[in-house]
């Protein structure tokens, strides 16, 4: 699972100084959040490279073994905490590290790289971001959760204890109840992260207000790091 994934790349201008690696949700693909780039309206600031990787296609146990793109297997949807495959999480963390190293090799330091994700991609953002050995520019979690608190706790990286996080969730999310997002937020706060939290009157999705808030947060972070 940790072979280099296929990616879509979009640059807001030539010679990017920053990168955003955005992980899609369960069953989606790299195209899912490409339309977000123009909505963020970052063209007037430093150039940013958006990297959208494809998760591998695996059989998802909780979906009757149906093969779909997933960052790790989910064994059951019955428990609010879910039952997940930690080996799969570990493999996808290795994939994220490869993607970060790829941006480093192209001249973008880790401190200028943001890890982002929606739903299962948001779960991977917490898992890979809080355990990454080098300080990241920030984490962006949209409707995400902690897939395994024990996995993250056993691998926490001091370099990302205080990493700024933008986290948002839908108040009416029936796929991942907002309590999961709140628990992840509280965990990150306990690790010293600076979390900007938003809750919106929506289901398992992204709304215009969320995009506007993310635009402001990301723009401010980029300006602070530039």
VOBA-1610 file (N, C-alpha, C; in pm, whole numbers, padded with zeros to 5 digits, always signed):
BEGIN
Unk+00082-00121+00000Unk+00000+00000+00000Unk+00085+00126+00000Unk+00213+00113+00039Unk+00293+00235+00051Unk+00377+00264-00074Unk+00340+00204-00190Unk+00404+00243-00314Unk+00355+00383-00349Unk+00436+00454-00429Unk+00401+00592-00462Unk+00267+00597-00536Unk+00169+00671-00485Unk+00037+00672-00548Unk+00032+00763-00669Unk-00068+00740-00753Unk-00096+00833-00862Unk-00146+00963-00799Unk-00108+01075-00857Unk-00152+01203-00803Unk-00197+01297-00914Unk-00281+01392-00875Unk-00314+01506-00960Unk-00249+01626-00893Unk-00185+01711-00972Unk-00120+01830-00916Unk-00175+01955-00984Unk-00200+02057-00902Unk-00243+02187-00952Unk-00160+02294-00882Unk-00101+02383-00958Unk-00020+02491-00902Unk-00089+02624-00924Unk-00097+02705-00818Unk-00165+02835-00831Unk-00081+02935-00910Unk+00049+02908-00922Unk+00141+02992-00999Unk+00270+02912-01016Unk+00359+02954-01106Unk+00484+02880-01123Unk+00572+02884-00998Unk+00662+02787-00989Unk+00761+02779-00881Unk+00698+02786-00741Unk+00616+02689-00706Unk+00547+02692-00575Unk+00644+02694-00457Unk+00604+02772-00356Unk+00681+02780-00232Unk+00615+02700-00120Unk+00489+02662-00141Unk+00411+02587-00043Unk+00344+02469-00113Unk+00305+02369-00033Unk+00231+02256-00087Unk+00120+02216+00008Unk+00009+02171-00050Unk-00102+02115+00025Unk-00126+01975-00030Unk-00110+01874+00053Unk-00137+01735+00015Unk-00274+01699+00071Unk-00371+01676-00018Unk-00510+01659+00025Unk-00557+01516-00004Unk-00595+01445+00102Unk-00636+01305+00093Unk-00788+01293+00085Unk-00836+01222-00016Unk-00980+01207-00036Unk-01042+01110+00064Unk-01173+01101+00062Unk-01245+01013+00153Unk-01265+00873+00097Unk-01323+00786+00177Unk-01349+00647+00141Unk-01434+00638+00014Unk-01385+00563-00084Unk-01460+00541-00206Unk-01452+00652-00308Unk-01389+00763-00275Unk-01372+00874-00370Unk-01239+00855-00443Unk-01189+00960-00507Unk-01058+00951-00571Unk-00993+01088-00575Unk-00878+01095-00640Unk-00798+01218-00639Unk-00870+01338-00699Unk-00969+01315-00783Unk-01041+01426-00847Unk-01138+01497-00753Unk-01169+01433-00642Unk-01281+01477-00559Unk-01271+01623-00514Unk-01152+01666-00474Unk-01138+01801-00419Unk-01062+01896-00511Unk-01040+01857-00635Unk-00977+01948-00730Unk-01055+02080-00743Unk-01190+02077-00744Unk-01265+02204-00755Unk-01244+02299-00637Unk-01186+02250-00527Unk-01164+02337-00411Unk-01058+02444-00439Unk-00961+02411-00525Unk-00847+02501-00546Unk-00889+02641-00590Unk-00969+02657-00695Unk-01008+02794-00733Unk-01095+02862-00627Unk-01172+02782-00550Unk-01257+02839-00446Unk-01175+02902-00334Unk-01053+02856-00314Unk-00969+02910-00207Unk-00905+03043-00245Unk-00902+03073-00374Unk-00856+03205-00423Unk-00720+03244-00366Unk-00624+03158-00385Unk-00490+03183-00331Unk-00395+03241-00435Unk-00446+03276-00550Unk-00361+03317-00662Unk-00280+03444-00635Unk-00325+03529-00543Unk-00256+03656-00520Unk-00142+03645-00419Unk-00127+03529-00354Unk-00020+03512-00256Unk+00092+03427-00314Unk+00180+03375-00228Unk+00285+03285-00275Unk+00225+03164-00347Unk+00297+03113-00444Unk+00247+03000-00522Unk+00235+02875-00436Unk+00127+02800-00457Unk+00099+02679-00381Unk+00077+02563-00478Unk+00140+02450-00448Unk+00115+02327-00524Unk+00018+02239-00446Unk-00095+02208-00504Unk-00191+02115-00444Unk-00165+01976-00501Unk-00152+01880-00413Unk-00125+01742-00453Unk-00242+01656-00406Unk-00307+01590-00502Unk-00423+01505-00471Unk-00386+01360-00504Unk-00351+01279-00404Unk-00315+01140-00432Unk-00436+01048-00434Unk-00424+00939-00506Unk-00524+00834-00507Unk-00490+00730-00401Unk-00588+00695-00318Unk-00570+00582-00227Unk-00570+00454-00309Unk-00510+00346-00257Unk-00515+00218-00329Unk-00656+00160-00330Unk-00680+00072-00422Unk-00808+00002-00426Unk-00797-00126-00343Unk-00877-00134-00237Unk-00872-00250-00149Unk-01015-00295-00117Unk-01026-00417-00069Unk-01156-00468-00024Unk-01186-00411+00113Unk-01300-00345+00128Unk-01338-00285+00256Unk-01437-00379+00325Unk-01392-00435+00436Unk-01469-00538+00506Unk-01609-00490+00541Unk-01619-00369+00595Unk-01748-00318+00641Unk-01846-00293+00526Unk-01794-00286+00404Unk-01879-00271+00286Unk-01889-00404+00211Unk-01900-00511+00290Unk-01916-00646+00234Unk-01802-00686+00140Unk-01683-00634+00169Unk-01566-00670+00089Unk-01558-00602-00045Unk-01644-00503-00068Unk-01644-00431-00196Unk-01511-00359-00214Unk-01454-00371-00334Unk-01324-00308-00362Unk-01345-00162-00397Unk-01278-00075-00326Unk-01288+00070-00350Unk-01159+00136-00304Unk-01145+00262-00338Unk-01027+00335-00291Unk-01043+00365-00142Unk-00943+00326-00065Unk-00947+00346+00080Unk-00804+00354+00133Unk-00787+00437+00235Unk-00654+00452+00297Unk-00626+00341+00396Unk-00731+00275+00443Unk-00717+00158+00531Unk-00852+00087+00535Unk-00849-00039+00574Unk-00973-00116+00582Unk-01052-00076+00707Unk-01183-00075+00692Unk-01274-00055+00806Unk-01347-00186+00826Unk-01331-00243+00942Unk-01387-00376+00966Unk-01532-00373+01010Unk-01574-00261+01071Unk-01713-00250+01114Unk-01754-00105+01125Unk-01877-00075+01082Unk-01935+00057+01100Unk-02026+00062+01223Unk-02040-00053+01292Unk-02139-00062+01399Unk-02104+00023+01520Unk-01976+00027+01556Unk-01933+00104+01673Unk-01903+00247+01632Unk-01938+00341+01717Unk-01908+00482+01687Unk-01759+00504+01670Unk-01679+00428+01742Unk-01533+00441+01729Unk-01480+00367+01606Unk-01562+00275+01549Unk-01527+00197+01433Unk-01415+00098+01465Unk-01401-00001+01379Unk-01293-00098+01391Unk-01210-00089+01264Unk-01084-00053+01279Unk-01002-00025+01162Unk-00877-00113+01161Unk-00813-00114+01046Unk-00692-00192+01024Unk-00570-00104+01049Unk-00504-00121+01163Unk-00391-00035+01197Unk-00273-00056+01103Unk-00257-00177+01050Unk-00149-00200+00953Unk-00173-00117+00828Unk-00299-00103+00790Unk-00332-00019+00675Unk-00304+00128+00702Unk-00334+00171+00824Unk-00304+00310+00862Unk-00154+00334+00856Unk-00077+00238+00909Unk+00068+00250+00907Unk+00121+00260+00764Unk+00067+00177+00676Unk+00111+00179+00536Unk+00077+00312+00469Unk-00042+00365+00498Unk-00079+00493+00438Unk+00001+00608+00498Unk+00038+00598+00625Unk+00129+00698+00684Unk+00262+00699+00609Unk+00310+00580+00573Unk+00434+00571+00496Unk+00417+00635+00359Unk+00300+00618+00299Unk+00272+00681+00170Unk+00274+00833+00183Unk+00214+00884+00290Unk+00214+01029+00313Unk+00357+01079+00332Unk+00437+01003+00404Unk+00577+01045+00423Unk+00650+01051+00289Unk+00619+00956+00201Unk+00677+00959+00066Unk+00635+01085-00010Unk+00508+01118+00000Unk+00458+01237-00069Unk+00524+01364-00015Unk+00541+01371+00116Unk+00608+01487+00176Unk+00754+01493+00130Unk+00821+01378+00131Unk+00961+01374+00086Unk+00972+01415-00061Unk+00872+01380-00140Unk+00872+01419-00281Unk+00867+01571-00297Unk+00788+01637-00213Unk+00783+01783-00216Unk+00913+01844-00164Unk+00972+01783-00062Unk+01102+01828-00012Unk+01206+01825-00124Unk+01205+01716-00202Unk+01302+01699-00310Unk+01284+01803-00419Unk+01163+01861-00425Unk+01135+01963-00526Unk+01149+02104-00468Unk+01205+02113-00349Unk+01242+02243-00293Unk+01146+02302-00191Unk+01043+02228-00151Unk+00949+02281-00052Unk+00977+02216+00084Unk+01019+02294+00183Unk+01048+02237+00315Unk+00921+02189+00385Unk+00936+02095+00474Unk+00820+02038+00544Unk+00741+02145+00619Unk+00809+02247+00670Unk+00740+02354+00744Unk+00646+02434+00655Unk+00656+02415+00523Unk+00567+02484+00430Unk+00472+02386+00360Unk+00457+02269+00419Unk+00367+02168+00364Unk+00249+02149+00458Unk+00129+02153+00401Unk+00006+02130+00478Unk-00050+01994+00439Unk-00089+01918+00540Unk-00155+01790+00516Unk-00303+01810+00540Unk-00385+01766+00444Unk-00529+01791+00451Unk-00606+01665+00413Unk-00733+01659+00455Unk-00814+01546+00414Unk-00958+01560+00456Unk-01043+01486+00384Unk-01186+01482+00412Unk-01225+01341+00453Unk-01306+01329+00561Unk-01359+01201+00606Unk-01245+01104+00638Unk-01234+00991+00567Unk-01123+00900+00596Unk-00989+00968+00568Unk-00987+01059+00470Unk-00866+01137+00445Unk-00833+01228+00563Unk-00938+01279+00631Unk-00916+01359+00751Unk-00863+01274+00865Unk-00912+01149+00874Unk-00860+01056+00974Unk-00712+01030+00950Unk-00674+01018+00823Unk-00533+00998+00790Unk-00451+01125+00816Unk-00514+01240+00802Unk-00443+01365+00831Unk-00401+01370+00977Unk-00493+01333+01067Unk-00456+01324+01208Unk-00348+01217+01229Unk-00368+01101+01170Unk-00278+00987+01194Unk-00137+01014+01142Unk-00127+01064+01020Unk+00004+01090+00961Unk+00064+01221+01010Unk-00024+01322+01029Unk+00026+01453+01068Unk+00083+01459+01209Unk+00008+01405+01306Unk+00053+01412+01445Unk+00169+01318+01474Unk+00197+01226+01380Unk+00307+01131+01401Unk+00425+01159+01309Unk+00416+01264+01226Unk+00525+01293+01132Unk+00646+01348+01208Unk+00766+01299+01177Unk+00883+01338+01255Unk+00933+01480+01234Unk+00889+01547+01129Unk+00932+01684+01103Unk+00810+01776+01107Unk+00831+01900+01151Unk+00722+01994+01171Unk+00655+02033+01039Unk+00525+02017+01036Unk+00445+02053+00919Unk+00393+02197+00932Unk+00351+02254+00820Unk+00296+02389+00822Unk+00160+02395+00889Unk+00085+02286+00883Unk-00047+02281+00944Unk-00123+02159+00895Unk-00232+02130+00965Unk-00321+02020+00927Unk-00460+02076+00899Unk-00527+02020+00800Unk-00662+02062+00762Unk-00749+01936+00764Unk-00846+01934+00856Unk-00930+01815+00873Unk-01075+01852+00849Unk-01133+01798+00743Unk-01272+01824+00709Unk-01354+01697+00736Unk-01443+01707+00834Unk-01530+01594+00870Unk-01450+01467+00897Unk-01342+01483+00976Unk-01255+01370+01007Unk-01270+01320+01149Unk-01188+01223+01185Unk-01195+01162+01318Unk-01063+01091+01346Unk-01046+01040+01467Unk-00929+00960+01502Unk-00963+00813+01472Unk-00898+00752+01374Unk-00931+00613+01344Unk-00883+00517+01452Unk-00771+00553+01517Unk-00718+00472+01627Unk-00638+00563+01719Unk-00697+00596+01832Unk-00628+00681+01928Unk-00498+00615+01975Unk-00503+00484+01999Unk-00385+00412+02047Unk-00272+00418+01945Unk-00306+00405+01817Unk-00204+00412+01711Unk-00132+00546+01717Unk-00209+00654+01726Unk-00148+00787+01725Unk-00071+00811+01854Unk-00130+00775+01968Unk-00063+00799+02097Unk+00073+00731+02104Unk+00083+00612+02048Unk+00208+00536+02056Unk+00315+00590+01962Unk+00275+00680+01871Unk+00369+00730+01770Unk+00376+00882+01766Unk+00319+00950+01862Unk+00318+01097+01862Unk+00459+01154+01841Unk+00468+01253+01753Unk+00597+01315+01723Unk+00604+01452+01790Unk+00703+01475+01876Unk+00717+01606+01940Unk+00719+01722+01839Unk+00769+01697+01719Unk+00779+01802+01617Unk+00643+01861+01581Unk+00536+01783+01598Unk+00403+01832+01560Unk+00307+01844+01678Unk+00363+01857+01799Unk+00277+01877+01916Unk+00199+02008+01909Unk+00261+02112+01855Unk+00196+02242+01852Unk+00148+02284+01715Unk+00139+02192+01624Unk+00104+02225+01485Unk-00038+02282+01475Unk-00055+02394+01407Unk-00189+02452+01389Unk-00279+02358+01308Unk-00404+02351+01350Unk-00501+02263+01283Unk-00629+02341+01254Unk-00676+02327+01132Unk-00810+02374+01096Unk-00898+02250+01092Unk-01004+02247+01172Unk-01093+02130+01176Unk-01238+02176+01167Unk-01315+02112+01082Unk-01455+02148+01064Unk-01539+02021+01050Unk-01666+02030+01092Unk-01754+01912+01090Unk-01899+01957+01076Unk-01980+01868+01022Unk-02123+01896+01009Unk-02200+01855+01133Unk-02286+01943+01180Unk-02365+01913+01299Unk-02463+01799+01275Unk-02501+01775+01149Unk-02599+01672+01117Unk-02536+01555+01042Unk-02406+01537+01060Unk-02333+01430+00992Unk-02379+01295+01045Unk-02440+01214+00958Unk-02485+01081+00999Unk-02385+00972+00961Unk-02285+01007+00882Unk-02179+00912+00846Unk-02074+00907+00956Unk-02027+01024+00996Unk-01933+01038+01107Unk-01992+01142+01203Unk-02063+01099+01305Unk-02126+01193+01398Unk-02028+01298+01451Unk-02078+01418+01471Unk-01991+01529+01512Unk-01915+01499+01640Unk-01966+01408+01723Unk-01894+01371+01846Unk-01756+01315+01814Unk-01743+01248+01699Unk-01612+01195+01660Unk-01516+01310+01626Unk-01567+01411+01557Unk-01485+01527+01527Unk-01445+01603+01652Unk-01539+01615+01744Unk-01510+01686+01870Unk-01407+01610+01953Unk-01416+01476+01953Unk-01320+01396+02029Unk-01180+01410+01969Unk-01171+01415+01836Unk-01043+01433+01770Unk-00987+01572+01800Unk-01074+01671+01797Unk-01032+01808+01832Unk-00976+01813+01973Unk-01046+01754+02067Unk-01002+01757+02206Unk-00870+01684+02225Unk-00852+01574+02152Unk-00725+01500+02158Unk-00611+01589+02108Unk-00632+01655+01995Unk-00528+01741+01938Unk-00496+01857+02033Unk-00599+01916+02093Unk-00576+02024+02190Unk-00493+01975+02307Unk-00519+01852+02351Unk-00444+01796+02464Unk-00297+01774+02429Unk-00268+01761+02299Unk-00128+01745+02256Unk-00059+01880+02236Unk-00132+01988+02256Unk-00073+02121+02241Unk-00097+02186+02106Unk-00176+02120+02021Unk-00205+02179+01890Unk-00295+02301+01905Unk-00278+02396+01815Unk-00364+02514+01810Unk-00476+02483+01710Unk-00594+02448+01762Unk-00703+02404+01675Unk-00805+02515+01654Unk-00830+02547+01528Unk-00941+02636+01494Unk-01057+02546+01452Unk-01161+02542+01536Unk-01271+02448+01518Unk-01395+02517+01463Unk-01461+02453+01367Unk-01584+02506+01311Unk-01687+02394+01300Unk-01811+02423+01339Unk-01923+02330+01320Unk-02027+02400+01233Unk-02081+02328+01136Unk-02174+02387+01042Unk-02303+02306+01034Unk-02412+02373+01000Unk-02542+02307+00986Unk-02546+02232+00853Unk-02473+02122+00848Unk-02465+02041+00726Unk-02449+01894+00764Unk-02457+01809+00663Unk-02436+01667+00684Unk-02290+01632+00655Unk-02264+01518+00593Unk-02125+01476+00567Unk-02079+01537+00435Unk-02041+01664+00442Unk-02009+01737+00321Unk-01921+01857+00355Unk-01903+01943+00257Unk-01831+02069+00275Unk-01923+02181+00228Unk-01930+02290+00304Unk-02019+02401+00267Unk-01938+02527+00236Unk-02007+02624+00177Unk-01942+02748+00139Unk-01880+02823+00256Unk-01949+02822+00370Unk-01894+02889+00489Unk-01763+02824+00532Unk-01756+02693+00521Unk-01635+02621+00558Unk-01520+02657+00466Unk-01549+02665+00336Unk-01445+02702+00239Unk-01394+02843+00267Unk-01485+02935+00301Unk-01445+03073+00332Unk-01356+03077+00457Unk-01392+02999+00559Unk-01313+02995+00681Unk-01176+02933+00654Unk-01173+02828+00572Unk-01045+02764+00537Unk-00958+02859+00456Unk-01021+02934+00365Unk-00947+03032+00285Unk-00875+03132+00376Unk-00946+03182+00477Unk-00887+03279+00570Unk-00776+03215+00652Unk-00801+03094+00703Unk-00702+03026+00787Unk-00575+02994+00708Unk-00593+02935+00589Unk-00476+02896+00509Unk-00400+03018+00461Unk-00473+03120+00420Unk-00406+03243+00379Unk-00322+03304+00490Unk-00376+03303+00611Unk-00303+03358+00725Unk-00180+03274+00758Unk-00194+03141+00751Unk-00081+03053+00779Unk+00030+03073+00675Unk-00008+03080+00549Unk+00091+03100+00445Unk+00163+03233+00463Unk+00086+03337+00494Unk+00147+03469+00515Unk+00244+03467+00633Unk+00210+03393+00738Unk+00296+03385+00857Unk+00424+03309+00828Unk+00419+03214+00734Unk+00535+03129+00705Unk+00619+03181+00590Unk+00563+03273+00511Unk+00631+03320+00391Unk+00756+03402+00426
//
